Amino acid sequence: MAEVPEHLLKRSQERRKALGLPTDDDGGETEAAAAAPPGGGGSDTPPPPTPPTGGGGGGSDADSGNGDGDSGNGDSDGDSRIPAHLLERSRKRKAALAGGGDAGAASGGGGGTATAVAAPPTAGATGPGGHTQRLLTVVKSGSIQQTRADAQDKVHVWPHLLVIELASMLILTAAVTVFSALVRAPLLELADFNRTPNPSKAPWYFLGLQELLTMFHPMVAGVTIPGVAIGLLALAPFIDKTTSVKPNDRKFAIAIFTMFIMMWSVLVMIGSFFRGPGFNFVFPWNDGVFFEL
């Protein structure tokens, strides 16, 4: 018979007492009798000894079951059998794992050796902590892939853009032709070097530069300021590399162009309407407008 060490039996009894279960002290003889193999019954077969409970161990004689035998016999201190409840638990565990209890019953019903060894759990049968649940996450398809294309404000250059530009050019050419045929626009007389007009103004597209010449040195007004303005306009595409056409995304480029247009427009309007004889500053509502288109 397989032997269970004494310290394991003591630990089992203490655990059962802590859990409030019946111990071997209450029904030890009944469990030992149930665990005894069938057959036998001769006078030479010793009865199963009860597990030690702190007192002396069972003796080797037939009368040692009563507790009157010699307790100092060291050969029978560890001679104890597996309790019936442990064997029954082992059989149930094997039957649950193997799908039937035939193998477990055959190993414990005969007179052979019975060992309470639990089979290892099947790999992958349970998760961490013995849980068998699996968590599935529901993800909307819209967050993974785009099933519908967004509308884009883009058209092909030909024919959409070029057709519109061609129509605009034809309309403008027709309007200028009709205007020149209906409105008389004679040229001025020939220039007379003995009579210089006062004030002498450049064409309107150069009046901004002429206005700068009245405020700064010719080097600053004719080279530095126009050069800086044109340089900023040329660098704007390299500084603002945004490809979006929305005004909120092109703040730098729009600010630079707005500053240039406003500065040049103000200079042209001052030179056209606020400069009188001697190119002096005058108010047009007081002295009139000294400008001819």
C-alpha positions in Angstrom: 0.0 0.0 0.0 1.1 3.5 -0.6 2.1 5.3 2.5 1.3 9.0 3.4 3.8 10.7 5.6 2.8 11.6 9.1 3.3 15.3 8.6 1.0 15.4 5.7 -1.7 13.7 7.7 -1.3 16.2 10.5 -1.5 19.1 8.1 -4.7 17.6 6.5 -6.3 17.2 9.9 -5.5 20.7 10.9 -6.9 22.1 7.6 -10.1 20.1 8.0 -10.5 21.4 11.6 -10.0 24.9 10.4 -12.7 24.4 7.7 -15.1 22.7 10.1 -15.0 19.4 8.3 -15.1 16.0 10.1 -11.5 14.8 10.9 -10.1 11.3 11.2 -10.5 11.5 15.0 -14.3 11.4 14.6 -14.6 8.7 11.9 -11.1 7.5 11.4 -11.9 3.9 11.9 -14.7 4.0 9.4 -12.6 5.7 6.7 -9.7 3.3 7.3 -12.1 0.3 7.0 -13.5 1.7 3.8 -10.1 2.2 2.4 -8.9 -1.4 3.2 -8.6 -3.6 0.1 -11.2 -6.4 -0.2 -10.3 -10.0 0.4 -7.8 -10.7 3.2 -9.4 -11.2 6.6 -6.8 -13.7 7.9 -5.3 -13.4 11.3 -1.9 -12.5 9.9 -3.2 -9.3 8.2 -3.0 -6.4 10.6 -5.9 -4.0 10.8 -5.3 -0.6 9.3 -3.8 1.7 11.9 -5.5 5.0 12.6 -3.5 8.2 11.7 -1.6 9.6 14.6 -3.3 12.5 16.4 -0.5 13.7 18.6 -0.4 10.5 20.7 1.7 7.4 20.1 1.7 5.5 16.9 0.0 2.2 16.3 2.0 -1.0 17.1 2.7 -3.9 14.8 0.6 -6.4 16.8 -3.1 -7.1 16.2 -3.9 -5.5 19.5 -2.2 -2.2 18.6 -5.5 -0.8 17.2 -6.8 -0.4 20.7 -3.9 1.9 21.7 -2.5 -0.5 24.3 0.5 -1.6 22.3 4.0 -0.4 22.4 4.0 3.2 21.1 7.8 3.3 20.8 8.0 1.0 17.8 9.6 3.0 15.1 8.8 0.6 12.3 5.1 1.3 12.3 5.1 5.1 12.9 4.8 5.9 9.2 2.8 2.8 8.3 -0.6 4.4 7.4 -2.8 4.2 4.4 -4.5 6.9 2.2 -7.8 8.0 3.6 -10.9 7.0 1.7 -12.0 10.6 1.0 -8.7 11.3 -0.7 -9.0 8.2 -2.9 -12.6 9.1 -3.7 -11.6 12.6 -4.7 -8.7 11.3 -6.8 -11.1 9.0 -8.6 -13.6 11.7 -9.3 -10.9 14.0 -10.6 -9.5 11.4 -12.9 -13.0 10.5 -14.2 -13.7 14.2 -14.9 -10.4 14.6 -16.8 -10.5 11.3 -18.7 -14.2 11.4 -19.5 -15.1 8.3 -17.4 -14.4 6.8 -14.1 -13.4 3.2 -15.1 -9.7 3.7 -14.9 -9.9 5.4 -11.5 -12.3 2.8 -10.0 -10.1 -0.1 -11.2 -7.0 1.4 -9.7 -8.6 1.8 -6.2 -10.9 -1.3 -6.1 -8.2 -4.0 -6.2 -5.5 -4.9 -3.8 -2.8 -3.1 -5.7 -1.1 0.2 -5.0 -3.3 3.3 -5.3 -1.7 6.6 -5.7 -3.6 9.9 -5.5 -2.0 11.8 -8.3 -4.0 14.5 -10.1 -3.5 14.8 -13.8 -2.2 18.1 -15.1 -4.9 20.4 -16.5 -5.2 20.6 -20.2 -3.2 23.4 -21.7 -5.3 26.3 -23.0 -8.5 25.0 -21.2 -8.6 28.0 -18.9 -7.3 31.5 -18.9 -5.5 33.5 -16.2 -7.1 32.9 -12.8 -9.1 29.9 -14.1 -11.4 32.1 -16.2 -12.7 30.8 -19.5 -14.4 34.0 -20.7 -13.0 35.9 -23.7 -13.5 39.6 -24.2 -14.5 40.7 -27.7 -14.3 44.3 -28.7 -16.8 45.7 -31.2 -15.1 48.3 -33.4 -17.1 50.3 -36.0 -15.9 49.9 -39.6 -15.7 53.7 -40.1 -12.8 54.0 -37.6 -10.8 51.4 -39.5 -11.3 52.1 -43.1 -13.0 54.8 -45.0 -15.8 53.3 -47.1 -16.9 56.5 -48.7 -14.7 59.1 -50.3 -14.9 62.7 -49.1 -16.1 65.4 -51.5 -13.2 67.4 -52.9 -13.4 70.9 -54.4 -11.1 70.1 -57.3 -11.7 70.1 -61.1 -9.5 69.4 -64.1 -7.7 72.3 -65.8 -9.1 71.3 -69.1 -11.9 71.8 -70.0 -13.3 73.3 -66.8 -10.8 76.1 -66.0 -9.6 77.0 -69.5 -13.1 77.3 -70.8 -14.0 79.8 -68.1 -10.8 81.8 -68.7 -11.4 81.9 -72.4 -15.0 83.1 -71.9 -13.7 85.9 -69.5 -11.1 87.0 -72.1 -13.7 87.2 -74.9 -16.1 89.2 -72.7 -13.5 91.6 -71.6 -12.2 92.1 -75.2 -15.7 92.8 -76.4 -16.4 95.3 -73.6 -13.1 97.3 -74.3 -13.9 97.3 -78.0 -17.4 98.7 -77.5 -16.1 101.3 -75.0 -13.4 102.5 -77.3 -15.8 102.9 -80.2 -18.3 104.9 -78.2 -16.1 107.0 -75.9 -13.7 109.6 -77.3 -10.3 109.6 -75.7 -8.0 112.1 -77.5 -4.3 112.3 -76.8 -2.8 115.4 -75.3 -0.8 117.9 -77.3 2.9 117.4 -78.0 5.2 118.0 -75.1 6.7 121.6 -74.9 10.0 121.9 -73.2 9.3 125.6 -72.5 6.1 124.7 -70.6 6.3 122.1 -67.9 3.0 121.0 -66.3 2.7 121.6 -62.6 2.5 119.2 -61.0 4.3 116.7 -63.2 3.1 113.3 -62.3 4.1 109.8 -63.5 1.4 107.4 -64.8 -0.8 106.0 -62.0 1.1 102.6 -61.8 4.3 104.6 -61.0 2.8 107.1 -58.6 3.5 104.9 -55.6 7.2 104.9 -56.4 7.1 108.7 -57.0 5.4 109.1 -53.7 8.2 107.2 -52.0 10.8 109.5 -53.6 9.3 112.4 -51.8 9.7 110.7 -48.4 13.0 108.8 -48.6 16.4 108.9 -50.3 16.3 107.7 -53.9 18.4 104.6 -53.0 16.0 103.7 -50.2 12.8 104.6 -52.1 13.8 103.2 -55.5 15.8 100.0 -54.5 15.6 99.0 -50.8 11.8 99.2 -50.1 10.6 97.8 -53.4 13.3 95.1 -53.2 12.3 94.0 -49.7 8.6 93.9 -50.7 9.2 91.8 -53.9 11.6 89.5 -51.9 9.0 88.8 -49.3 6.5 88.0 -52.0 9.0 85.6 -53.6 9.8 83.9 -50.4 6.2 83.4 -49.2 5.7 80.1 -51.0 8.8 78.7 -49.5 8.0 79.9 -45.9 4.3 78.9 -46.1 4.3 75.4 -47.5 0.7 74.6 -46.8 -1.1 73.0 -49.7 -4.6 73.9 -48.4 -6.6 76.6 -50.2 -8.6 77.6 -47.2 -7.8 81.1 -45.9 -7.5 79.9 -42.3 -4.6 77.7 -43.3 -2.7 80.3 -45.4 -2.5 83.2 -42.9 1.1 84.0 -43.6 0.8 84.3 -47.3 -2.4 86.2 -47.1 -0.9 88.7 -44.6 2.2 89.4 -46.7 0.1 90.0 -49.9 -2.4 92.1 -48.1 0.3 94.3 -46.6 1.9 94.8 -50.0 -1.3 95.7 -51.8 -2.5 98.0 -49.0 0.9 99.9 -48.9 1.0 100.3 -52.7 -2.6 101.3 -53.0 -2.3 104.0 -50.3 0.8 105.5 -52.0 -0.9 105.5 -55.4 -4.1 107.2 -54.0 -2.0 109.9 -52.2 0.1 110.7 -55.3 -3.0 110.8 -57.5 -5.5 112.9 -55.4 -3.5 114.5 -52.6 -0.6 116.1 -54.5 -1.0 119.6 -56.0 1.3 122.2 -57.6 4.9 121.5 -56.7 3.9 118.0 -55.7 2.7 119.5 -52.3 0.2 117.8 -50.1 -3.3 119.2 -50.7 -6.9 118.2 -49.9 -8.8 117.5 -53.1 -12.1 119.0 -51.7 -10.3 122.3 -51.2 -8.0 122.8 -54.1 -9.3 120.3 -56.6 -7.9 117.1 -58.1 -4.5 117.6 -60.0 -4.5 114.4 -61.9 -5.5 113.4 -65.5 -6.1 109.9 -66.6 
